[in-house]
């Protein structure tokens, strides 16, 4: 008799846990939808929505060009500048609209976005300094 009661209690506990999880997920979706509707979507919200839409849309990108990764790669060549994140974001947006795939796609896409960011900076009179000019010469 104890086994039946224990099994029933365990089943009820699992059902309750599953129900709470699904309710929290659904509430989070409604909150993201509201933030989208009032134009207050965060980067994390937008990324989560893209992931949520993959299966229904049947769209599974293998390579993803992100501002964060491109900015990290740019900082390997360029001294950090307060305008750099915005310029890199603009470069990534342009590359995403114009990209044609060949080989080593992601690295090349980032390099293109960095090049565009340098062009945008020059057009706006913003000086981006290559890291080679900032490093002390080796003795």
Secondary structure, DSSP 8 states (H G I E B T S, - for coil): -HHHHHHHHHHHHHHHHHHHHHHHHHHHHHHHHHHHHTT---HHHHHHHHHHHHHHHT---S----HHHHHHHHTTTB---TTHHHHHHHHHHHHHHH----SSHHHHHHHHHHHHHHHHHHHHT----BHHHHS----
